[in-house]
Amino acid sequence: MTICPCCGFKFSGTLSDGCKQCGARSVGEALPRPANELPSYGRALVLVVTGSLLVLVFATQTILAMAQRSSGSLERLFQFWQWIAAGETAAWRLKWISIPVLFVTLWVGLKIYRSIRQEPARFCGVNQARRGLLASAMVGLLIALLIGITVPARLRQRQMAINAGIQADWYTFEAAVFAYQARYKTYPADFNDLQQRIPDPHGTLAKALANLDPAGYHPSADVAAVDTGKSRNLRGAVIRKASLTSTDDAAPQGLAFTTFELRLPGEDKILGNDDDWIGHEGVVTRLQDVAKGGVGRSVSAGILNP
């Protein structure tokens, strides 16, 4: 296979017969190879530049994170753990970009480094190539280490955020229930009663109720309240004739709920599991904590007894 130096066409044969594409012919014999050839440093330079860029990017992100954490405080700039925290922040910021790039860089860099070592006559800069490859590997290991040591704290923060969301739904529901009780002297019988009678201009109550299960709400009444709609006290001018056959055993016209209990679904958003929460008398806690310490009303076998 011959490649024409003029047009780049590939053909079978020699240039003395002419290129089949452009017709160019050789005018003499090819020049002999030089007696001494200088080795190439291009491959080593690639590894050096790659390692330097990775170190520079990580160092820049760490400095920016430290500047945000210090907030103008010079004391924090000289604290070792503040720099570690800034490095953790930089590692999390670079995780989706740096980790794939590091894998590709290390894979290609190892191949380039092997080729340099296998042909030392053609390629130079083995030591520099090794340092560049080590710099890339060290950045990758450092990012993985900083991410790894912060995973437990991140998981705790995530769980705290989930718990805060559940508690926010409880407090929104509790405020609405107390407002209902202050207005109607009883707790609502169900969610629909609460939604229809309590104003919700900002939609916070509707959002909280959407995350709750109506089956988890259990109001109860210790004493039945009778609402006759008239004054219970007899005034001097108002005298009623009592019949000998009349009794006071009539059923009450309204039932006043004096307490309530709410079971909230946990992280899985399914009511009836071990991760449920229980709210009662201004306190919301996990079902597991209730079973251990006995907070709120009675809990048996993970089922709330209204």
VENKA-V746275 format. One record per residue. N is the residue number from 1. RES is the residue in three letters. SS is DSSP state (@ for helix, = for strand, . for the rest). Layout:
# VENKA-V746275
n={N	N}
res={RES	RES}
ss={SS	SS}
This chain:
# VENKA-V746275
n={1	2	3	4	5	6	7	8	9	10	11	12	13	14	15	16	17	18	19	20	21	22	23	24	25	26	27	28	29	30	31	32	33	34	35	36	37	38	39	40	41	42	43	44	45	46	47	48	49	50	51	52	53	54	55	56	57	58	59	60	61	62	63	64	65	66	67	68	69	70	71	72	73	74	75	76	77	78	79	80	81	82	83	84	85	86	87	88	89	90	91	92	93	94	95	96	97	98	99	100	101	102	103	104	105	106	107	108	109	110	111	112	113	114	115	116	117	118	119	120	121	122	123	124	125	126	127	128	129	130	131	132	133	134	135	136	137	138	139	140	141	142	143	144	145	146	147	148	149	150	151	152	153	154	155	156	157	158	159	160	161	162	163	164	165	166	167	168	169	170	171	172	173	174	175	176	177	178	179	180	181	182	183	184	185	186	187	188	189	190	191	192	193	194	195	196	197	198	199	200	201	202	203	204	205	206	207	208	209	210	211	212	213	214	215	216	217	218	219	220	221	222	223	224	225	226	227	228	229	230	231	232	233	234	235	236	237	238	239	240	241	242	243	244	245	246	247	248	249	250	251	252	253	254	255	256	257	258	259	260	261	262	263	264	265	266	267	268	269	270	271	272	273	274	275	276	277	278	279	280	281	282	283	284	285	286	287	288	289	290	291	292	293	294	295	296	297	298	299	300	301	302	303	304	305	306}
res={MET	THR	ILE	CYS	PRO	CYS	CYS	GLY	PHE	LYS	PHE	SER	GLY	THR	LEU	SER	ASP	GLY	CYS	LYS	GLN	CYS	GLY	ALA	ARG	SER	VAL	GLY	GLU	ALA	LEU	PRO	ARG	PRO	ALA	ASN	GLU	LEU	PRO	SER	TYR	GLY	ARG	ALA	LEU	VAL	LEU	VAL	VAL	THR	GLY	SER	LEU	LEU	VAL	LEU	VAL	PHE	ALA	THR	GLN	THR	ILE	LEU	ALA	MET	ALA	GLN	ARG	SER	SER	GLY	SER	LEU	GLU	ARG	LEU	PHE	GLN	PHE	TRP	GLN	TRP	ILE	ALA	ALA	GLY	GLU	THR	ALA	ALA	TRP	ARG	LEU	LYS	TRP	ILE	SER	ILE	PRO	VAL	LEU	PHE	VAL	THR	LEU	TRP	VAL	GLY	LEU	LYS	ILE	TYR	ARG	SER	ILE	ARG	GLN	GLU	PRO	ALA	ARG	PHE	CYS	GLY	VAL	ASN	GLN	ALA	ARG	ARG	GLY	LEU	LEU	ALA	SER	ALA	MET	VAL	GLY	LEU	LEU	ILE	ALA	LEU	LEU	ILE	GLY	ILE	THR	VAL	PRO	ALA	ARG	LEU	ARG	GLN	ARG	GLN	MET	ALA	ILE	ASN	ALA	GLY	ILE	GLN	ALA	ASP	TRP	TYR	THR	PHE	GLU	ALA	ALA	VAL	PHE	ALA	TYR	GLN	ALA	ARG	TYR	LYS	THR	TYR	PRO	ALA	ASP	PHE	ASN	ASP	LEU	GLN	GLN	ARG	ILE	PRO	ASP	PRO	HIS	GLY	THR	LEU	ALA	LYS	ALA	LEU	ALA	ASN	LEU	ASP	PRO	ALA	GLY	TYR	HIS	PRO	SER	ALA	ASP	VAL	ALA	ALA	VAL	ASP	THR	GLY	LYS	SER	ARG	ASN	LEU	ARG	GLY	ALA	VAL	ILE	ARG	LYS	ALA	SER	LEU	THR	SER	THR	ASP	ASP	ALA	ALA	PRO	GLN	GLY	LEU	ALA	PHE	THR	THR	PHE	GLU	LEU	ARG	LEU	PRO	GLY	GLU	ASP	LYS	ILE	LEU	GLY	ASN	ASP	ASP	ASP	TRP	ILE	GLY	HIS	GLU	GLY	VAL	VAL	THR	ARG	LEU	GLN	ASP	VAL	ALA	LYS	GLY	GLY	VAL	GLY	ARG	SER	VAL	SER	ALA	GLY	ILE	LEU	ASN	PRO}
ss={.	=	=	.	.	.	.	.	.	=	=	.	.	.	@	@	@	.	.	.	.	.	.	.	.	.	.	.	.	.	.	.	.	.	.	.	.	.	.	=	.	@	@	@	@	@	@	@	@	@	@	@	@	@	@	@	@	@	@	@	@	@	@	@	@	@	@	@	@	@	.	.	.	@	@	@	@	.	.	@	@	@	@	@	@	@	@	@	@	@	@	@	@	@	@	@	@	@	@	@	@	@	@	@	@	@	@	@	@	@	@	@	@	@	@	@	@	@	.	.	.	.	=	.	.	@	@	@	@	@	@	@	@	@	@	@	@	@	@	@	@	@	@	@	@	@	@	@	@	@	@	@	@	@	@	@	@	@	@	@	@	@	@	@	@	@	@	@	@	@	@	@	@	@	@	@	@	@	@	@	@	@	@	@	.	.	.	.	.	.	@	@	@	@	@	@	@	.	.	.	.	.	.	@	@	@	@	@	@	@	.	.	.	@	@	@	=	=	=	=	.	.	.	.	.	.	.	.	.	.	.	.	.	.	.	.	.	.	.	.	.	.	.	.	.	.	.	.	.	.	.	.	.	.	.	.	.	.	=	=	=	=	=	=	.	.	.	.	.	.	.	.	.	.	.	.	=	=	=	=	.	.	=	=	=	=	@	@	@	@	@	@	@	.	.	.	.	.	=	=	.	.	=	=	.	.}
